[in-house]
Amino acid sequence: MEFLHSKKLSGPDKGASTQEHIDVDEVKDGAIILKNGALRAVLLVSSVNFDLKSSEEQEIIIGQYQNFLNSLDFPLQILVASRKMNITPYLEYLEGMEKKQTNEILRFQTAEYRNFIKSLVDISNIMSKSFYVIVPFSPIESQEGGFFQKMNALFSPKQGILRKREWFETYKNQLWQRVDYVMNALGGTGVRVTQLKTDELIELLYNSYNPSTFTNAIIRNVDKIELK
């Protein structure tokens, strides 16, 4: 199974272009297309506070998750991303509330609370975790080239483009079937699941390949999404 990173990143060829080391070809219609023609969908999954559940609830969650794993006939990639928490929007919100306060005591308490939160984050390494499930679908391929590249070689450029679109729609529909199954099955464990759209996938990939250029950006608030 191909992952969303390349083993070639640690290879000896340091003079090659960075793009040559990335297995992602493009992001289209909510799917990641790898260079070998394989497709990937990414699901954002909420967490569950397992320790706060009763013993009966814990057994139900474990049983549902076990049934989910046993029912799979295709591989999955589970990704946990840890990032330093970005509380800048929250601090800006508190600053706005502070300015709106007409009561001096409440204004002072709001300012003290804002300073406390800021100092707490400055001295502590508070991390946030995001949970993703990557659902794959791979067409038939050989070691000499990806499926789409081989199809293009059989037709004229124009026919190759039309054929590539046709195969993409076919494989995307089969990928969506897997996505629907995974979302419904995971929903039975009590977590919330949503599929990332094209712009969210691009943001996720950019942040993954450029971890030093950003602080944690929330792609979507999974606590507010509808369970599917």
CYANA upper distance limits for C-alpha pairs under 8 A (distance plus 0.5 A):
  1 MET  CA     75 PRO  CA      8.08
  3 PHE  CA     77 GLN  CA      8.17
  4 LEU  CA     23 ASP  CA      7.28
  4 LEU  CA     24 VAL  CA      7.59
  5 HIS  CA     22 ILE  CA      6.98
  5 HIS  CA     23 ASP  CA      6.85
  6 SER  CA     21 HIS  CA      6.74
  6 SER  CA     22 ILE  CA      6.38
  6 SER  CA     23 ASP  CA      6.36
  7 LYS  CA     11 GLY  CA      7.67
  8 LYS  CA     21 HIS  CA      6.14
  9 LEU  CA     21 HIS  CA      6.10
  9 LEU  CA     22 ILE  CA      8.28
 16 ALA  CA     20 GLU  CA      7.31
 17 SER  CA     21 HIS  CA      7.77
 18 THR  CA     22 ILE  CA      7.51
 23 ASP  CA     34 LEU  CA      6.07
 23 ASP  CA     35 LYS  CA      6.20
 24 VAL  CA     32 ILE  CA      7.46
 24 VAL  CA     33 ILE  CA      6.60
 24 VAL  CA     34 LEU  CA      4.86
 24 VAL  CA     35 LYS  CA      6.35
 25 ASP  CA     32 ILE  CA      8.27
 25 ASP  CA     33 ILE  CA      6.10
 25 ASP  CA     34 LEU  CA      5.45
 25 ASP  CA     35 LYS  CA      5.36
 26 GLU  CA     32 ILE  CA      6.71
 26 GLU  CA     33 ILE  CA      5.84
 26 GLU  CA     34 LEU  CA      7.52
 27 VAL  CA     31 ALA  CA      6.25
 27 VAL  CA     32 ILE  CA      5.06
 27 VAL  CA     33 ILE  CA      6.43
 27 VAL  CA    198 THR  CA      6.86
 27 VAL  CA    201 LEU  CA      7.85
 27 VAL  CA    202 ILE  CA      7.49
 28 LYS  CA     32 ILE  CA      6.99
 28 LYS  CA     33 ILE  CA      7.86
 28 LYS  CA    198 THR  CA      6.75
 29 ASP  CA    197 LYS  CA      7.93
 29 ASP  CA    198 THR  CA      6.53
 30 GLY  CA     41 ALA  CA      7.48
 30 GLY  CA    196 LEU  CA      7.19
 30 GLY  CA    197 LYS  CA      5.10
 30 GLY  CA    198 THR  CA      4.86
 30 GLY  CA    201 LEU  CA      7.78
 31 ALA  CA     39 LEU  CA      6.86
 31 ALA  CA     40 ARG  CA      6.13
 31 ALA  CA     41 ALA  CA      5.64
 31 ALA  CA     42 VAL  CA      8.31
 31 ALA  CA    172 LYS  CA      8.11
 31 ALA  CA    197 LYS  CA      8.34
 31 ALA  CA    198 THR  CA      7.45
 32 ILE  CA     39 LEU  CA      6.06
 32 ILE  CA     40 ARG  CA      5.40
 32 ILE  CA     41 ALA  CA      6.85
 32 ILE  CA    201 LEU  CA      8.17
 33 ILE  CA     37 GLY  CA      6.59
 33 ILE  CA     38 ALA  CA      6.40
 33 ILE  CA     39 LEU  CA      5.27
 33 ILE  CA     40 ARG  CA      7.04
 34 LEU  CA     38 ALA  CA      5.78
 34 LEU  CA     39 LEU  CA      6.76
 34 LEU  CA     40 ARG  CA      8.36
 35 LYS  CA    146 GLY  CA      7.09
 36 ASN  CA    141 GLU  CA      7.99
 36 ASN  CA    145 GLY  CA      7.09
 36 ASN  CA    146 GLY  CA      4.15
 36 ASN  CA    147 PHE  CA      6.65
 36 ASN  CA    148 PHE  CA      7.70
 36 ASN  CA    149 GLN  CA      8.31
 37 GLY  CA    138 SER  CA      7.56
 37 GLY  CA    139 PRO  CA      7.40
 37 GLY  CA    146 GLY  CA      6.00
 37 GLY  CA    147 PHE  CA      5.98
 37 GLY  CA    148 PHE  CA      6.09
 37 GLY  CA    149 GLN  CA      8.47
 38 ALA  CA    136 PRO  CA      7.92
 38 ALA  CA    137 PHE  CA      6.44
 38 ALA  CA    138 SER  CA      4.79
 38 ALA  CA    139 PRO  CA      6.66
 39 LEU  CA    136 PRO  CA      6.36
 39 LEU  CA    137 PHE  CA      5.69
 39 LEU  CA    138 SER  CA      6.66
 39 LEU  CA    171 TYR  CA      8.26
 39 LEU  CA    172 LYS  CA      7.89
 39 LEU  CA    175 LEU  CA      7.97
 40 ARG  CA    134 ILE  CA      6.97
 40 ARG  CA    135 VAL  CA      6.12
 40 ARG  CA    136 PRO  CA      5.12
 40 ARG  CA    137 PHE  CA      6.87
 40 ARG  CA    175 LEU  CA      8.23
 41 ALA  CA    134 ILE  CA      6.22
 41 ALA  CA    135 VAL  CA      5.63
 41 ALA  CA    136 PRO  CA      7.06
 41 ALA  CA    175 LEU  CA      7.98
 41 ALA  CA    179 VAL  CA      7.81
 41 ALA  CA    195 GLN  CA      7.92
 41 ALA  CA    196 LEU  CA      8.15
 42 VAL  CA    132 TYR  CA      7.04
 42 VAL  CA    133 VAL  CA      6.31
 42 VAL  CA    134 ILE  CA      5.05
 42 VAL  CA    135 VAL  CA      6.76
 42 VAL  CA    195 GLN  CA      6.53
 42 VAL  CA    196 LEU  CA      6.35
 42 VAL  CA    201 LEU  CA      8.04
 43 LEU  CA    132 TYR  CA      5.92
 43 LEU  CA    133 VAL  CA      5.56
 43 LEU  CA    134 ILE  CA      6.79
 43 LEU  CA    135 VAL  CA      8.27
 43 LEU  CA    193 VAL  CA      6.98
 43 LEU  CA    194 THR  CA      6.07
 43 LEU  CA    195 GLN  CA      4.90
 43 LEU  CA    196 LEU  CA      6.40
 44 LEU  CA    130 SER  CA      8.06
 44 LEU  CA    131 PHE  CA      6.51
 44 LEU  CA    132 TYR  CA      5.22
 44 LEU  CA    133 VAL  CA      7.15
 44 LEU  CA    193 VAL  CA      6.27
 44 LEU  CA    194 THR  CA      5.89
 44 LEU  CA    195 GLN  CA      6.65
 44 LEU  CA    196 LEU  CA      7.21
 44 LEU  CA    222 VAL  CA      7.91
 45 VAL  CA    130 SER  CA      8.13
 45 VAL  CA    131 PHE  CA      5.86
 45 VAL  CA    132 TYR  CA      6.25
 45 VAL  CA    133 VAL  CA      7.73
 45 VAL  CA    191 VAL  CA      7.19
 45 VAL  CA    192 ARG  CA      6.26
 45 VAL  CA    193 VAL  CA      5.12
 45 VAL  CA    194 THR  CA      7.19
 45 VAL  CA    222 VAL  CA      7.50
 46 SER  CA    130 SER  CA      8.20
 46 SER  CA    131 PHE  CA      7.21
 46 SER  CA    191 VAL  CA      6.01
 46 SER  CA    192 ARG  CA      5.73
 46 SER  CA    193 VAL  CA      7.04
 46 SER  CA    222 VAL  CA      6.23
 46 SER  CA    223 ASP  CA      7.48
 47 SER  CA    131 PHE  CA      7.98
 47 SER  CA    191 VAL  CA      6.76
 47 SER  CA    192 ARG  CA      8.43
 48 VAL  CA    190 GLY  CA      7.88
 48 VAL  CA    191 VAL  CA      6.90
 49 ASN  CA     53 LYS  CA      7.60
 50 PHE  CA     58 GLN  CA      7.23
 53 LYS  CA     57 GLU  CA      6.22
 53 LYS  CA     58 GLN  CA      6.45
 54 SER  CA     58 GLN  CA      6.62
 55 SER  CA     59 GLU  CA      6.75
 56 GLU  CA     60 ILE  CA      6.84
 57 GLU  CA     61 ILE  CA      6.75
 58 GLN  CA     62 ILE  CA      6.68
 59 GLU  CA     63 GLY  CA      6.49
 60 ILE  CA     64 GLN  CA      6.57
 60 ILE  CA    189 THR  CA      8.17
 61 ILE  CA     65 TYR  CA      6.63
 61 ILE  CA    188 GLY  CA      8.47
 61 ILE  CA    189 THR  CA      5.51
 61 ILE  CA    190 GLY  CA      7.76
 62 ILE  CA     66 GLN  CA      6.53
 62 ILE  CA    189 THR  CA      8.28
 63 GLY  CA     67 ASN  CA      6.65
 64 GLN  CA     68 PHE  CA      6.67
 64 GLN  CA    185 ALA  CA      8.48
 64 GLN  CA    188 GLY  CA      6.89
 64 GLN  CA    189 THR  CA      6.06
 65 TYR  CA     69 LEU  CA      6.78
 65 TYR  CA    186 LEU  CA      7.73
 65 TYR  CA    189 THR  CA      6.67
 66 GLN  CA     70 ASN  CA      6.67
 67 ASN  CA     71 SER  CA      6.59
 68 PHE  CA     72 LEU  CA      7.14
 68 PHE  CA    185 ALA  CA      6.49
 68 PHE  CA    186 LEU  CA      7.70
 74 PHE  CA    136 PRO  CA      8.44
 75 PRO  CA    135 VAL  CA      8.11
 75 PRO  CA    136 PRO  CA      7.70
 76 LEU  CA    133 VAL  CA      7.39
 76 LEU  CA    134 ILE  CA      6.45
 76 LEU  CA    135 VAL  CA      6.06
 76 LEU  CA    136 PRO  CA      7.34
 77 GLN  CA    133 VAL  CA      6.30
 77 GLN  CA    134 ILE  CA      5.47
 77 GLN  CA    135 VAL  CA      7.38
 78 ILE  CA    131 PHE  CA      8.00
 78 ILE  CA    132 TYR  CA      6.35
 78 ILE  CA    133 VAL  CA      5.16
 78 ILE  CA    134 ILE  CA      6.79
 79 LEU  CA    131 PHE  CA      6.45
 79 LEU  CA    132 TYR  CA      5.53
 79 LEU  CA    133 VAL  CA      6.76
 79 LEU  CA    134 ILE  CA      8.13
 80 VAL  CA    129 LYS  CA      7.11
 80 VAL  CA    130 SER  CA      6.27
 80 VAL  CA    131 PHE  CA      5.25
 80 VAL  CA    132 TYR  CA      6.86
 81 ALA  CA    129 LYS  CA      6.03
 81 ALA  CA    130 SER  CA      5.65
 81 ALA  CA    131 PHE  CA      6.99
 82 SER  CA    127 MET  CA      6.79
 82 SER  CA    128 SER  CA      6.21
 82 SER  CA    129 LYS  CA      5.04
 82 SER  CA    130 SER  CA      7.09
 83 ARG  CA    127 MET  CA      5.94
 83 ARG  CA    128 SER  CA      5.95
 83 ARG  CA    129 LYS  CA      6.96
 83 ARG  CA    215 THR  CA      7.73
 83 ARG  CA    216 ASN  CA      5.99
 84 LYS  CA    125 ASN  CA      7.42
 84 LYS  CA    126 ILE  CA      6.50
 84 LYS  CA    127 MET  CA      4.91
 84 LYS  CA    128 SER  CA      6.61
 84 LYS  CA    215 THR  CA      7.07
 84 LYS  CA    216 ASN  CA      6.48
 85 MET  CA    126 ILE  CA      6.41
 85 MET  CA    127 MET  CA      5.59
 85 MET  CA    128 SER  CA      5.84
 85 MET  CA    215 THR  CA      7.83
 85 MET  CA    216 ASN  CA      6.29
 86 ASN  CA    215 THR  CA      6.66
 86 ASN  CA    216 ASN  CA      6.01
 86 ASN  CA    217 ALA  CA      7.81
 87 ILE  CA     91 LEU  CA      6.75
 88 THR  CA     92 GLU  CA      6.66
 89 PRO  CA     93 TYR  CA      6.66
 90 TYR  CA     94 LEU  CA      6.78
 91 LEU  CA     95 GLU  CA      6.65
 91 LEU  CA    114 ARG  CA      6.87
 91 LEU  CA    118 LYS  CA      7.98
 92 GLU  CA     96 GLY  CA      6.72
 93 TYR  CA     97 MET  CA      6.80
 94 LEU  CA     98 GLU  CA      6.55
 94 LEU  CA    110 THR  CA      7.50
 94 LEU  CA    111 ALA  CA      8.31
 94 LEU  CA    114 ARG  CA      6.78
 95 GLU  CA     99 LYS  CA      6.90
 95 GLU  CA    111 ALA  CA      7.88
 95 GLU  CA    114 ARG  CA      7.86
 96 GLY  CA    100 LYS  CA      6.90
 97 MET  CA    101 GLN  CA      6.86
 97 MET  CA    110 THR  CA      8.07
 98 GLU  CA    106 LEU  CA      8.45
 98 GLU  CA    107 ARG  CA      5.68
 98 GLU  CA    108 PHE  CA      8.37
 98 GLU  CA    110 THR  CA      6.19
 98 GLU  CA    111 ALA  CA      6.84
 99 LYS  CA    107 ARG  CA      7.82
101 GLN  CA    106 LEU  CA      7.06
101 GLN  CA    107 ARG  CA      5.86
102 THR  CA    106 LEU  CA      8.36
102 THR  CA    107 ARG  CA      7.77
103 ASN  CA    107 ARG  CA      6.63
104 GLU  CA    108 PHE  CA      6.60
105 ILE  CA    109 GLN  CA      6.69
106 LEU  CA    110 THR  CA      6.55
107 ARG  CA    111 ALA  CA      6.72
108 PHE  CA    112 GLU  CA      6.66
109 GLN  CA    113 TYR  CA      6.59
110 THR  CA    114 ARG  CA      6.63
111 ALA  CA    115 ASN  CA      6.69
112 GLU  CA    116 PHE  CA      6.60
113 TYR  CA    117 ILE  CA      6.75
114 ARG  CA    118 LYS  CA      6.71
115 ASN  CA    119 SER  CA      6.57
116 PHE  CA    120 LEU  CA      6.52
117 ILE  CA    121 VAL  CA      6.79
118 LYS  CA    122 ASP  CA      6.68
119 SER  CA    123 ILE  CA      6.76
120 LEU  CA    124 SER  CA      6.43
121 VAL  CA    125 ASN  CA      7.28
121 VAL  CA    126 ILE  CA      6.96
128 SER  CA    216 ASN  CA      8.44
135 VAL  CA    175 LEU  CA      8.08
135 VAL  CA    178 ARG  CA      7.69
135 VAL  CA    179 VAL  CA      7.06
136 PRO  CA    175 LEU  CA      7.48
137 PHE  CA    171 TYR  CA      7.82
137 PHE  CA    174 GLN  CA      8.11
137 PHE  CA    175 LEU  CA      6.19
139 PRO  CA    147 PHE  CA      7.21
139 PRO  CA    171 TYR  CA      7.98
140 ILE  CA    147 PHE  CA      7.04
141 GLU  CA    145 GLY  CA      7.64
141 GLU  CA    146 GLY  CA      6.24
141 GLU  CA    147 PHE  CA      5.58
142 SER  CA    146 GLY  CA      7.25
142 SER  CA    147 PHE  CA      8.03
145 GLY  CA    149 GLN  CA      6.88
145 GLY  CA    150 LYS  CA      7.07
146 GLY  CA    150 LYS  CA      6.87
147 PHE  CA    151 MET  CA      6.74
148 PHE  CA    152 ASN  CA      6.71
148 PHE  CA    164 LYS  CA      6.76
149 GLN  CA    153 ALA  CA      6.94
150 LYS  CA    154 LEU  CA      7.27
151 MET  CA    155 PHE  CA      7.49
151 MET  CA    160 GLY  CA      7.11
151 MET  CA    163 ARG  CA      8.01
151 MET  CA    164 LYS  CA      7.77
152 ASN  CA    156 SER  CA      7.76
152 ASN  CA    157 PRO  CA      7.34
152 ASN  CA    159 GLN  CA      8.33
152 ASN  CA    160 GLY  CA      4.92
152 ASN  CA    161 ILE  CA      7.69
152 ASN  CA    163 ARG  CA      8.28
152 ASN  CA    164 LYS  CA      7.84
153 ALA  CA    160 GLY  CA      7.95
154 LEU  CA    160 GLY  CA      7.94
155 PHE  CA    159 GLN  CA      6.01
155 PHE  CA    160 GLY  CA      5.62
156 SER  CA    160 GLY  CA      6.26
157 PRO  CA    161 ILE  CA      6.77
158 LYS  CA    162 LEU  CA      6.97
159 GLN  CA    163 ARG  CA      6.48
160 GLY  CA    164 LYS  CA      6.42
161 ILE  CA    165 ARG  CA      6.79
162 LEU  CA    166 GLU  CA      6.76
163 ARG  CA    167 TRP  CA      6.69
164 LYS  CA    168 PHE  CA      6.53
165 ARG  CA    169 GLU  CA      6.76
166 GLU  CA    170 THR  CA      6.88
167 TRP  CA    171 TYR  CA      6.62
168 PHE  CA    172 LYS  CA      6.34
169 GLU  CA    173 ASN  CA      6.67
170 THR  CA    174 GLN  CA      7.11
171 TYR  CA    175 LEU  CA      6.65
172 LYS  CA    176 TRP  CA      6.64
173 ASN  CA    177 GLN  CA      6.94
174 GLN  CA    178 ARG  CA      7.22
175 LEU  CA    179 VAL  CA      6.77
176 TRP  CA    180 ASP  CA      6.60
177 GLN  CA    181 TYR  CA      6.85
178 ARG  CA    182 VAL  CA      6.71
179 VAL  CA    183 MET  CA      6.59
180 ASP  CA    184 ASN  CA      6.67
181 TYR  CA    185 ALA  CA      6.56
182 VAL  CA    186 LEU  CA      6.45
183 MET  CA    187 GLY  CA      6.47
183 MET  CA    193 VAL  CA      6.53
183 MET  CA    194 THR  CA      8.07
183 MET  CA    228 LYS  CA      7.00
184 ASN  CA    188 GLY  CA      7.16
184 ASN  CA    228 LYS  CA      6.77
185 ALA  CA    189 THR  CA      7.93
186 LEU  CA    190 GLY  CA      7.82
186 LEU  CA    191 VAL  CA      7.07
186 LEU  CA    192 ARG  CA      8.37
186 LEU  CA    193 VAL  CA      7.89
187 GLY  CA    191 VAL  CA      5.97
187 GLY  CA    192 ARG  CA      6.59
187 GLY  CA    193 VAL  CA      7.30
187 GLY  CA    227 LEU  CA      7.25
187 GLY  CA    228 LYS  CA      7.27
192 ARG  CA    222 VAL  CA      6.96
192 ARG  CA    223 ASP  CA      7.72
192 ARG  CA    225 ILE  CA      7.68
192 ARG  CA    226 GLU  CA      7.82
192 ARG  CA    227 LEU  CA      5.83
192 ARG  CA    228 LYS  CA      8.04
193 VAL  CA    222 VAL  CA      7.69
193 VAL  CA    225 ILE  CA      8.40
193 VAL  CA    227 LEU  CA      6.99
193 VAL  CA    228 LYS  CA      7.33
194 THR  CA    222 VAL  CA      7.84
194 THR  CA    225 ILE  CA      7.81
194 THR  CA    227 LEU  CA      8.45
194 THR  CA    228 LYS  CA      8.07
196 LEU  CA    200 GLU  CA      6.11
196 LEU  CA    201 LEU  CA      6.48
197 LYS  CA    201 LEU  CA      6.55
198 THR  CA    202 ILE  CA      6.77
199 ASP  CA    203 GLU  CA      6.76
200 GLU  CA    204 LEU  CA      6.60
200 GLU  CA    219 ILE  CA      6.78
201 LEU  CA    205 LEU  CA      6.61
202 ILE  CA    206 TYR  CA      6.52
203 GLU  CA    207 ASN  CA      6.57
203 GLU  CA    219 ILE  CA      8.32
204 LEU  CA    208 SER  CA      6.58
204 LEU  CA    219 ILE  CA      8.32
205 LEU  CA    209 TYR  CA      6.67
206 TYR  CA    210 ASN  CA      6.37
207 ASN  CA    211 PRO  CA      5.92
207 ASN  CA    213 THR  CA      8.28
207 ASN  CA    214 PHE  CA      7.55
210 ASN  CA    214 PHE  CA      8.07
221 ASN  CA    225 ILE  CA      7.53
